[in-house]
Amino acid sequence: MAPDHLPGPDRPRGADPAPAAAPHPLPDAPLLSVVIPMRNEGPNVLPLIEEIAAALDATPHEVVCVDDGSADDTAARLLEAASRFPVVALRHPRSCGQSAAIVSGVLAARAPWIATLDGDGQNDPADIPRLWSRARAESGAVLVAGHRVSRKDSGVKRMTSRVANRVRARLLGDATPDTGCGLKVFPRALFLDLPRFDHMHRYLPALALRAGARVVSEEVNHRPRVRGASNYGTLDRLAVSIYDLLGVIWLQRRWKRPRAERIGAP
């Protein structure tokens, strides 16, 4: 069912859908596309996009939101946001996972630079300009990863993430203290060259290094969740992490970055 046929919060089911508001104009040539995967984040849509608009007020940008099969009013709230801000609203009719939502968003993005952040409001959009500035200051392909020094999560989540980060860094050598932070900035072309698989978003630093890019970390703000509930459980993450980790190790060992030289060049 298309988003514009979803019943609104105050309209009885079965009533004729209200006409969608005219979309806000998008910039002709955005410099930065902010990609946000969302699942059941209806209450967070407008507050988060309002913050992004304030943080990037001086930058030609677009926000690409991907509703990953939500069962709440996320799609309706995205249509509302698209009438007020430069938002591209996409939807997976059924959930395909966070990585798939990011892939859909990057494919639809038009800017040469991508910033990603989670849809739960815990990442601070005010950090985006600083990470983007750092990325542009680096030479060559680079991925700038956020580092949540002071996490506002439960003790169990902090502990499991700390252990997972140490194990991952030891086995993959990605030199990233917080690969799970959703706030990252990178060239769109770099992302499109990476192998795609479920949960790939957890391994972007290692995949970027494998592609020959540099990876740097920047400390970022982290906030407690104030609306909605987490869509990802601790045990769910642990169940797939070992399988994914072995897969990324295989990818690293089965690829050598070639260095081609032009024959006859001076």
C-alpha positions in Angstrom: 0.0 0.0 0.0 1.4 3.3 -1.0 2.2 5.9 1.8 -0.4 8.4 0.6 -3.1 5.7 1.1 -2.2 5.2 4.7 -5.0 6.3 7.1 -4.2 9.4 9.0 -4.2 9.5 12.8 -7.6 11.2 13.0 -9.3 9.8 9.9 -11.5 6.6 10.2 -10.2 3.6 8.4 -11.8 3.3 5.0 -12.4 7.0 4.5 -11.1 8.7 1.4 -7.4 9.7 1.9 -6.7 13.4 2.4 -4.9 15.0 -0.4 -1.1 15.1 0.1 0.5 18.5 0.7 2.7 19.8 -2.1 6.3 18.6 -1.6 8.9 21.1 -0.4 11.3 21.9 -3.3 14.6 20.0 -3.4 17.9 21.8 -4.2 19.0 21.4 -7.8 22.5 20.3 -6.8 22.7 19.2 -3.1 26.2 19.0 -1.7 25.2 16.7 1.1 22.6 13.9 1.4 21.5 12.9 4.9 20.3 9.3 4.8 18.2 8.0 7.7 16.8 4.5 8.0 13.6 4.4 10.0 11.4 1.7 11.4 8.5 2.6 13.7 9.9 6.0 14.4 6.8 8.1 13.8 7.2 10.4 16.9 10.8 11.1 16.0 10.4 12.1 12.3 9.5 15.7 12.5 11.7 16.6 15.6 14.8 15.0 13.9 14.3 16.6 10.5 13.7 20.0 12.1 17.1 19.6 13.9 18.8 18.6 10.6 17.3 21.6 8.8 18.7 23.9 11.5 22.2 22.3 11.5 22.5 22.4 7.7 20.7 25.7 7.1 23.6 27.2 5.2 24.3 24.0 3.1 22.4 22.9 0.0 21.2 19.5 1.3 18.5 16.9 1.1 17.3 14.4 3.6 16.6 10.9 2.3 14.4 8.9 4.8 13.7 5.3 4.2 10.7 3.8 6.1 11.7 0.1 6.5 8.3 -1.5 6.7 7.0 0.4 9.7 3.7 -0.5 11.3 3.1 2.9 12.9 2.6 6.4 11.3 6.2 6.8 10.1 5.2 7.0 6.4 2.5 9.6 7.2 4.9 11.7 9.2 7.5 11.5 6.4 4.9 12.9 3.9 4.3 15.8 6.3 8.0 16.4 6.7 8.4 16.4 2.9 5.9 19.2 2.6 8.0 21.4 4.9 11.6 20.4 4.3 13.8 19.1 1.4 13.0 15.4 2.2 12.9 12.5 -0.1 10.6 9.9 1.5 11.0 6.2 0.5 9.4 3.1 1.9 10.1 -0.6 1.9 6.6 -2.3 1.9 8.1 -4.8 4.3 11.1 -4.6 6.6 14.4 -5.5 4.9 16.7 -4.4 7.7 18.7 -1.3 8.5 21.5 -2.0 6.0 19.0 -2.4 3.2 17.4 0.9 4.1 20.7 2.6 4.0 21.5 1.1 0.6 18.1 2.3 -0.7 18.8 5.8 0.7 22.3 6.1 -0.8 21.1 4.9 -4.2 18.4 7.6 -4.2 20.7 10.3 -2.9 21.9 12.9 -5.4 24.8 14.6 -3.5 28.4 13.5 -3.7 28.7 13.3 0.1 26.5 11.1 2.4 25.9 11.5 6.1 24.1 8.7 7.9 22.4 8.8 11.3 19.9 6.7 13.2 16.2 7.6 13.2 15.8 7.4 16.9 17.0 10.9 17.7 20.0 9.7 19.8 22.6 11.0 17.2 22.9 14.8 17.3 22.5 16.4 13.9 24.5 19.4 15.1 27.6 17.1 14.7 27.1 16.6 11.0 28.8 19.8 9.8 31.9 19.1 11.8 32.2 15.5 10.5 31.6 16.7 7.0 34.2 19.4 7.3 36.7 16.8 8.6 35.9 14.5 5.7 36.5 17.2 3.1 39.8 18.2 4.7 41.2 14.7 4.3 42.9 13.7 1.1 41.5 10.9 -1.0 38.6 8.7 -0.1 37.7 8.8 3.6 35.1 7.6 6.0 34.6 9.7 9.1 33.0 7.7 11.9 31.3 9.1 15.0 32.6 8.1 18.4 30.1 8.2 21.2 32.4 8.8 24.1 29.6 9.3 26.6 26.8 6.9 25.6 23.3 7.4 26.9 22.2 3.8 26.7 21.5 1.0 29.3 24.5 -0.6 31.1 23.9 -3.9 29.3 24.0 -2.3 25.9 27.1 -0.3 26.7 28.9 -3.4 28.1 28.1 -5.6 25.1 29.0 -2.9 22.6 32.4 -2.3 24.4 33.2 -6.0 24.2 32.0 -6.3 20.6 34.1 -3.3 19.6 37.2 -4.7 21.1 36.8 -8.1 19.5 35.9 -6.6 16.1 38.9 -4.2 16.2 41.3 -7.0 17.1 40.1 -9.3 14.4 39.4 -6.8 11.6 42.0 -4.2 12.4 39.7 -1.4 11.5 41.1 1.0 14.2 37.6 2.3 15.0 36.6 2.7 18.6 32.8 2.8 17.9 31.8 1.2 14.6 28.2 0.9 15.8 27.6 4.7 15.9 25.1 5.5 13.2 26.6 9.0 12.5 29.1 8.7 9.6 30.1 10.8 6.6 31.6 9.4 3.4 31.6 9.9 -0.4 28.7 8.3 -2.1 31.0 6.8 -4.7 32.9 5.0 -1.9 29.8 3.4 -0.5 28.6 2.3 -3.9 31.8 0.3 -4.4 31.4 -1.7 -1.1 30.0 -5.2 -1.0 26.4 -5.2 0.2 25.0 -7.7 2.7 22.6 -7.7 5.7 24.1 -5.9 8.7 26.9 -4.3 6.5 26.3 -1.0 8.3 28.0 -2.4 11.4 31.2 -3.0 9.4 31.5 0.1 7.2 34.9 1.1 8.6 36.4 -2.3 7.8 34.8 -2.4 4.4 36.0 1.1 3.6 39.6 0.2 4.5 39.3 -2.9 2.3 38.3 -0.5 -0.5 41.5 1.5 0.0 39.9 4.4 1.9 41.1 6.1 5.1 39.0 5.9 8.3 39.1 8.5 11.0 37.0 8.9 14.1 35.4 12.1 15.6 33.9 12.4 19.0 30.2 13.1 18.8 27.3 13.8 21.2 25.0 11.0 22.2 21.5 11.5 23.6 19.0 9.3 25.5 16.0 8.1 23.5 13.0 10.2 24.5 10.4 9.0 22.1 9.5 5.5 20.8 11.3 2.2 21.6 14.4 0.5 20.2 13.8 -1.8 17.3 17.0 -3.8 17.8 17.6 -6.1 20.8 20.9 -6.9 22.4 20.6 -10.6 21.9 19.5 -10.1 18.2 22.8 -8.2 17.6 24.9 -10.8 19.3 23.3 -13.7 17.4 24.3 -12.3 14.0 27.6 -10.6 14.9 29.8 -13.8 14.9 28.4 -14.9 11.5 28.9 -11.4 10.0 32.3 -11.0 11.5 33.5 -14.2 9.9 32.1 -13.1 6.6 34.0 -9.8 6.7 37.2 -11.5 7.7 36.7 -13.7 4.6 36.2 -10.7 2.4 39.3 -9.1 3.7 41.5 -12.1 3.1 40.1 -12.9 -0.3 40.8 -9.5 -1.9 44.1 -7.7 -2.6 44.0 -4.1 -3.6 45.7 -3.9 -7.0 47.9 -0.9 -7.8 47.8 -0.5 -11.6 50.6 1.4 -13.3 50.5 2.7 -16.8 52.8 0.9 -19.2 55.3 3.3 -20.8 54.5 6.2 -18.4 57.5 8.4 -17.6 
